[in-house]
Amino acid sequence: MKTKKHHLSLVVLAGGLGSRFGGNKQIAEITGLGCTIMELSIADAVAAGVTQVVLVINQAVRSEIEQVILPRLPTGIDVVLVEQRIDLVPEQFQALVQQREKPWGTGHALLCAKEHVHNPAIVITADDYYGASSFLLLADHFKSNNSWAMVGYPIIDTLSEQGGVNRGVCQVKNNQLVDVVEYLNIQKESTQIVGDNPQGRREVIAADALGSMSFWAITPTFFERLETGFAEFLQKYDNGVRLEYYLPDQIQHAITSNQQIVTIYTAKESWYGVTYKSELQDVTGKLYELRHG
């Protein structure tokens, strides 16, 4: 069957189980709007020129997405559902599947979409709201560039009062991404922002640092890196317990090895996200105000 060509796709990473949130946060509706954060993002992406949407989901929410969310999405776009399953690993690593309980991580989630993405694509997470202008920034990027890109958000504006958050922290030079490192349990302590670096040590993060927020613009060449990196990840680490295959780490590998330039754009409007269930009411209230003034 001939593959339909799209100028720009959107990949939505919605496979995480949202353990800290206490359920499937990707399908929580916004009070007063009758839709999810994911649906707002999809509408913004379509307005920016996206014609294909690939939803990477977990099996637990498939039925509800098919019955409730898909009928509400904009018409005239191609929508593909892809399940992120623990057993989707190279054959030589199938033994690890028996030890694994949670999804393999954001890098694996995007890799699951490989066979459906054959053109430039914007990659987002389902439970983050990025703002309509951010989709326009990346859509405009691909009008004159074949390189990757991202929209960064000030870390300080993405913290939660309910607990620590995980972020890819960026270093920037000449509007290009130099480094992106995943920090865990980021919180504001006194006058400083601190988080756990990859070695597990608590470390101060610059007050003006940008976070990746998993808002990327990629080309299909990235999937080659994801495949290679995932095999290396499974080979090198004992992943049966807790480690995850992070998308930002693979972006960094491409930068460090001079395989790719990643242009970084600073967001023009606020990011809203839900990490903890207790935040849902506050975030949905802000999104309602944003949409209705």
N, C-alpha and C positions, 0 to 999 in steps of 0.2 A: 504494500500500500504506500502510495506516495505521501511523504511527510509535508504537511502544510508549512509554508514559510511565513514567519512572523518577523516584523521589524524589531519588536521589543516584547519580551516576556516578563512576567512577574512570578517569582518563586516564593511561596509563603511557607515558612518553616513552622509547622504546627504539630510536630510529633512529640514534643516534650509533655510529660505527664503533669507538670506543674505541682510537684510534691509539696513545696512550701505554701503554695496557694491553697492546697486542700482540695484539689479536684482539677477538672479540665478547664483551666482558665480561658482557653482559646474560644470556648463557646458561651461564655458569660455575656449576656446582653446588656447594652447600655440603657439604663432607665430613661424612658422618655423618647428614645430614638428607635427602639424596637429592632436593634441590630447589634452586631458585635464590633469590637475594635477592628478585627480583621476585615469586615465588610467596608468600614470607612476607608481603610487603606486601599482596598481593591478599587473602590470608586475613585479615589484620588489617582491611582495608577492608571486606570482606564482613561480618565480625563487628560492625563499626561501623554497618552499615546499607546499604552499597553493593549495588546490584542489577544494575548494568551496568558492564562493564570494556571500555575501548577501548585496545587495544595499538597504539601507533604504532611500527612496526618498519622495518627495512631488508630488502630482498629476500633478502639473503644468509642470514638466519636464519629466514625464513618456514617452510621445510620442517621444520626441527627444532622450531620452536615448535608447529607444527600436530601433529606426530607424537609429540613427547615431553612438552611442557609443557601444552598444552590439556587432554589427558586427566587431568592431575593437579589441575586447578583445582577449586575448590568447585562442587558441583552447584547448580542452581537460579538461576544468574545468566546474563545475556546477555553473550557475549564477541564483540567485533568486532575484526578485524585490519585495520589501515590501514597501507599502505606510505608512508613518507616518501621521495619521489623528487625528484631534482634538477630534473626537468622540470615539476614542479607549481608553475608560476609564471604570472602573467598573460600573456596572449598577446603583449602589446607588449614583453615582456622575454625572449622565447624565445631571442634571440641570446646572452644571458648564459649560457644553459644549456651551450653548447658550451665555455665557458671554465671552468666549475665542476667540481671533482673531488669535494669533500666535501659533506655535507648543509648546508643553509642555516642551521641553528641551531635552538635550542629554541623560539623564537617560531614559526618555520615548522612545526616538528614538531607543536605544538599546533594550529595552523591547519589542518593536514591532517585533524584529527578533527572539524572543524566540522559536517559534515552528519550526524554521529552523536550529537551532544550537544545535547539540548534541555531541559536542566534543570540545577540546581546540580551542580557536579562538583569533585572533588578531583584535583589534578594532581601527579604525582610523576615521578621518573626511575627507570628500571629497576634501576640499580646502587647505589641508596642504600637503607639500611634506617632507617626513621624511628621505629619503636616503635609498639606498638598504641595507646598512650594519645594519640598525636598524631592519629590518625584519629578517635578519639572527640571530641577537641577541635573538629575542623572539622565533624564530623557534628552535634554539639551547637550549633555556631555557626549552622547553617542552620535549626535549629528555631525560632529567634527573630529571624533576620536575613536580609535579601536582599542584603547588601553582600558584597564580597569579603573574604578573610581569608588569613592565612598562619601557619605555625608556624615560628618562628625558632630556630636553634641557635647557641650561642656559637661564634664563628669559631675561637677557640683550640682547641676540642675537635674541630674538623673538619680540622685540618692533617695532612699526611702527612710521615713521616720519609724518604720515598723521593724527594721532589721537590715543586715548586710545584703549587698547585691553584688553580682558578678559582672565585670565589664572588661572589654578589650581596650586597654589604655594606649593612646597613640602618641607618637612623636612625629613632628611635621617639619619639613624643610622645603622652602620654595614651592609651597602648595602641593607637595608630594609626601605621601606617607613613607616614613623612614622605618618605623618600628611599631608593632602592635603586640602587646603582651597581655594575656588574660590574667586579671587579678580577681581574687575571690573575697567575698565578705567585706566589701568596701563600705565604710561608714565614716561619718564625720565625728571625730573625737576631739573635743575642745575646739581649737581653732584650726585643726589640720584634718585633711582627708587621708585615711590610711586603708590599706588592704593587704591581703596575703599574696605575695609574689609567687611565681611558679615553683619556687623552692620551699614554699610554705612559711616563709618569714614575713612578719608584719612590717610594712614599709610605707613611708610617707609618699603620697601621690601629689604632683604639682597642682596648685589651686586652679590653674587655667588649662589643665589637660582636657583633651577631647576624648570621648568614648566612641567606639565604633558602633555600638548598638545593633550590630548585624544588619546594617543598611548599606548593601554593596551593589556595585554595578560590575558585572562580570561578562566575559565572553566564554564560549564553549571550551576553549583551551584549558580553562581552570579545572574541568572535570578530569583531565589527565593527571594533574597534580593531586587532586583529591584521591584518585584511585591509588596512585603510588604511595602517597602519604598514609593512607588508611592501612595498607599492607605493612608498611614500616611500623606504624603504631601498634598493630596487633602482634607483630613479631618481637618488638622491643620490650613491651610492657606486659605485666600481669594485669589484665584489664577485667578480670572476673569479678572484681569487687566494686570499684568506684570511679576509676579514671575515665575521662571523656575525650573524644577526638574533636578538638575545637576548630571551627572554621577560621578564626583569626590566625591561628598558628600556621595554617597553610598559605594564607595570604602573605604572612611574614616570610615564609620559606621562598616564595616566588620573588619577593623583593630582595632578600639577602643574596640569592643566587643570580640576581640580575636578569631574571626571566620576564619580569613585568614591572612597569611603572604604574603606581596607583595614585591618581589625582585625588586630593581631598578637598571637599567643599564644606564650609561651615554652615550649619543649619540657620535658616532665617526665622524659624519659629520654634516653639517649645515642643519637646518630646514628652509624651505621656505613656506610662507603662504600669502594669499591675504585676507585682511580684508576690504580694501577700493579699489574701482575701479581704482583709480589713481595709485595704486601700481602694477597693472597687468602687464604693460609694463616692469617695472624693474625686477619683479620676473620671468616673462617668458623669458626675456633675459638671466638671470642667469641660468635658467633650460636648455635653449638651449645650452649654453656654457658647462654646466655640462655633457650633453648627447653627444655633438659633439667635446668637447675639444677646 
